[in-house]
Amino acid sequence: MRQLDRRAFLATGAAAATALAAPARAQSLPDTVQMEDPIGTGVMRNTASFRTIDWRDHFDSLRKGAILVDIDSRALHMWEESGTYHLYPSSVPQSDDMTRKGRTRVVRKVEGPTWRPTPNMRRRNPEWPAVVPPGPDNPLGTHALYLGWTYYRIHGTHDTRKIGRRSSSGCIGLYNAHIARVFAMSDVGTQVLLI
């Protein structure tokens, strides 16, 4: 029986680790990650640790559709008027004092929104510009749903690191691809509930 010294043992271990890692290196990840669209009503699925929710627990009807944002799970749930259900990861406000909960509605829809920091944001960050036009530097991303509450929006973001985190100053953020879908499915008057 051959006796291995430390150097031979390490060389053998490194060769084995390289051989085991080869299949993993050969696999490639997709360029984009997409949520399932739509999640079927007959099967409860756990997508990215989110739980599906039944609209009847929160809304009297689906007239004009319904959006529910769950601050704790950082997810936006949407039901079209037909009952079709969609689930999207979101960013949520950084702290409880920045979080508004309750019922409101979509009062305006804007593609290519212009961003204006709130007075409180300007006090905290006086170096920020008063206005940011549509484009890659705009914190509202590509689309915005203006809510019945002053300064509150459901909007996209170009900074994808924010999604799934407590990272906003009060708004709900989505990936730009997701807000484009929600925007297309929403109407002025779509009911919104933040819990």
C-alpha positions as CSV (number, residue, x, y, z in Angstrom):
1,M,0.0,0.0,0.0
2,R,1.3,3.4,-1.1
3,Q,1.7,6.0,1.6
4,L,0.6,9.5,0.8
5,D,2.4,12.4,2.1
6,R,0.7,15.8,2.7
7,R,1.6,17.2,-0.7
8,A,0.3,14.2,-2.6
9,F,-2.9,14.2,-0.5
10,L,-3.5,17.9,-1.3
11,A,-2.8,17.4,-5.0
12,T,-5.2,14.4,-5.1
13,G,-7.9,16.4,-3.3
14,A,-7.5,19.4,-5.6
15,A,-7.8,17.2,-8.7
16,A,-10.9,15.6,-7.3
17,A,-12.4,19.0,-6.5
18,T,-11.7,20.3,-10.0
19,A,-13.3,17.2,-11.6
20,L,-16.4,17.6,-9.4
21,A,-16.7,21.3,-10.2
22,A,-16.5,20.7,-14.0
23,P,-20.3,19.9,-14.4
24,A,-21.2,23.0,-12.3
25,R,-19.0,25.2,-14.4
26,A,-20.6,23.8,-17.6
27,Q,-24.0,24.9,-16.4
28,S,-25.0,28.5,-17.2
29,L,-27.5,30.7,-15.5
30,P,-30.2,32.5,-17.5
31,D,-29.7,36.1,-18.3
32,T,-33.0,37.1,-16.6
33,V,-35.1,35.5,-13.9
34,Q,-38.9,35.6,-14.4
35,M,-41.7,34.8,-12.1
36,E,-44.3,32.3,-13.2
37,D,-47.1,34.0,-15.1
38,P,-49.7,33.5,-14.0
39,I,-49.8,31.2,-11.0
40,G,-52.6,28.8,-11.4
41,T,-55.5,29.0,-9.0
42,G,-55.8,25.2,-8.5
43,V,-52.3,24.7,-7.2
44,M,-50.7,26.5,-4.3
45,R,-47.1,27.2,-5.3
46,N,-44.2,28.6,-3.3
47,T,-42.3,30.9,-5.7
48,A,-39.2,32.5,-4.3
49,S,-40.5,32.0,-0.7
50,F,-43.7,34.0,-1.4
51,R,-47.1,32.6,-0.5
52,T,-50.1,33.0,-2.7
53,I,-53.0,34.9,-1.3
54,D,-56.7,34.7,-2.0
55,W,-58.2,38.1,-3.0
56,R,-61.5,37.5,-1.2
57,D,-59.8,37.9,2.1
58,H,-58.9,41.5,1.2
59,F,-61.3,42.9,-1.4
60,D,-65.1,42.8,-1.9
61,S,-64.7,42.4,-5.7
62,L,-62.2,42.5,-8.5
63,R,-63.9,45.4,-10.3
64,K,-61.0,47.3,-12.1
65,G,-58.6,44.7,-10.6
66,A,-56.8,44.7,-7.3
67,I,-53.2,45.1,-6.0
68,L,-52.1,44.0,-2.6
69,V,-48.6,44.8,-1.3
70,D,-47.4,42.7,1.6
71,I,-44.7,44.8,3.3
72,D,-43.4,41.9,5.5
73,S,-42.9,39.4,2.6
74,R,-41.9,42.2,0.2
75,A,-44.3,41.0,-2.5
76,L,-46.9,42.6,-4.8
77,H,-49.9,40.5,-5.5
78,M,-52.1,41.5,-8.4
79,W,-55.5,40.2,-9.5
80,E,-56.9,41.2,-12.9
81,E,-60.7,41.8,-13.1
82,S,-60.9,38.3,-14.6
83,G,-59.4,36.8,-11.5
84,T,-56.0,36.0,-13.1
85,Y,-53.4,36.2,-10.3
86,H,-49.8,37.5,-10.5
87,L,-47.0,37.7,-7.9
88,Y,-43.9,39.9,-8.1
89,P,-41.0,40.6,-5.7
90,S,-40.8,44.2,-4.6
91,S,-38.9,46.8,-2.6
92,V,-40.6,48.3,0.4
93,P,-40.0,51.4,2.6
94,Q,-36.8,51.4,4.7
95,S,-38.6,51.9,8.0
96,D,-42.0,51.7,9.6
97,D,-42.3,55.5,9.9
98,M,-41.9,55.7,6.1
99,T,-44.5,53.0,5.5
100,R,-48.1,53.9,4.7
101,K,-50.6,51.0,5.1
102,G,-54.2,50.9,4.2
103,R,-56.5,51.3,1.2
104,T,-56.1,53.6,-1.8
105,R,-56.5,53.5,-5.6
106,V,-54.4,54.1,-8.7
107,V,-55.2,57.7,-9.6
108,R,-52.7,58.2,-12.5
109,K,-50.5,56.1,-14.8
110,V,-47.3,57.5,-16.3
111,E,-44.9,55.8,-18.7
112,G,-41.5,57.5,-18.5
113,P,-42.2,59.4,-15.3
114,T,-40.4,62.5,-14.1
115,W,-39.1,62.2,-10.5
116,R,-39.3,65.0,-8.0
117,P,-37.9,64.3,-4.5
118,T,-40.3,65.0,-1.7
119,P,-39.7,68.0,0.6
120,N,-38.5,65.6,3.4
121,M,-36.1,64.0,0.9
122,R,-34.7,67.4,-0.1
123,R,-34.2,68.3,3.6
124,R,-32.3,65.1,4.2
125,N,-30.4,65.3,0.9
126,P,-30.0,69.0,-0.1
127,E,-27.6,68.0,-2.8
128,W,-30.2,66.1,-4.8
129,P,-31.6,67.7,-7.9
130,A,-35.1,69.1,-7.8
131,V,-36.2,67.2,-10.9
132,V,-34.9,64.1,-12.7
133,P,-36.3,63.5,-16.2
134,P,-37.2,60.1,-17.6
135,G,-34.1,57.9,-18.3
136,P,-31.6,55.6,-16.7
137,D,-30.9,57.9,-13.7
138,N,-34.6,58.3,-12.8
139,P,-35.4,56.5,-9.5
140,L,-39.0,55.8,-10.7
141,G,-37.8,53.5,-13.5
142,T,-39.8,53.1,-16.7
143,H,-43.4,53.3,-15.4
144,A,-45.2,54.6,-12.3
145,L,-48.7,54.1,-10.8
146,Y,-49.6,57.2,-8.8
147,L,-51.7,56.4,-5.7
148,G,-54.3,58.4,-3.9
149,W,-51.8,59.2,-1.2
150,T,-49.5,62.2,-1.9
151,Y,-45.9,61.2,-2.8
152,Y,-46.7,57.4,-2.9
153,R,-46.2,55.3,-6.0
154,I,-45.8,51.8,-7.3
155,H,-43.0,52.2,-9.8
156,G,-40.1,50.5,-11.5
157,T,-36.4,50.8,-10.7
158,H,-33.2,50.8,-12.6
159,D,-31.3,49.7,-9.5
160,T,-32.3,46.0,-9.3
161,R,-30.4,45.5,-6.0
162,K,-33.3,47.2,-4.2
163,I,-35.9,44.6,-5.1
164,G,-36.6,42.3,-2.1
165,R,-35.2,44.8,0.4
166,R,-36.3,47.6,2.6
167,S,-34.8,50.2,0.4
168,S,-37.3,52.9,-0.5
169,S,-38.4,56.2,1.0
170,G,-42.1,55.1,1.0
171,C,-42.8,53.8,-2.5
172,I,-43.2,50.2,-3.7
173,G,-40.6,49.3,-6.3
174,L,-40.6,46.6,-9.0
175,Y,-38.2,45.4,-11.6
176,N,-38.9,47.5,-14.8
177,A,-40.1,44.4,-16.7
178,H,-42.6,43.7,-13.9
179,I,-43.9,47.2,-13.5
180,A,-44.5,47.3,-17.3
181,R,-46.8,44.3,-16.9
182,V,-48.6,45.6,-13.8
183,F,-48.9,49.0,-15.6
184,A,-50.6,47.4,-18.6
185,M,-53.0,45.4,-16.4
186,S,-53.9,48.3,-14.2
187,D,-56.5,51.1,-14.8
188,V,-57.1,54.4,-13.1
189,G,-59.3,53.2,-10.2
190,T,-57.6,49.9,-9.6
191,Q,-57.9,49.2,-5.9
192,V,-54.7,49.0,-3.8
193,L,-54.1,47.7,-0.3
194,L,-50.8,47.8,1.6
195,I,-50.6,45.5,4.6
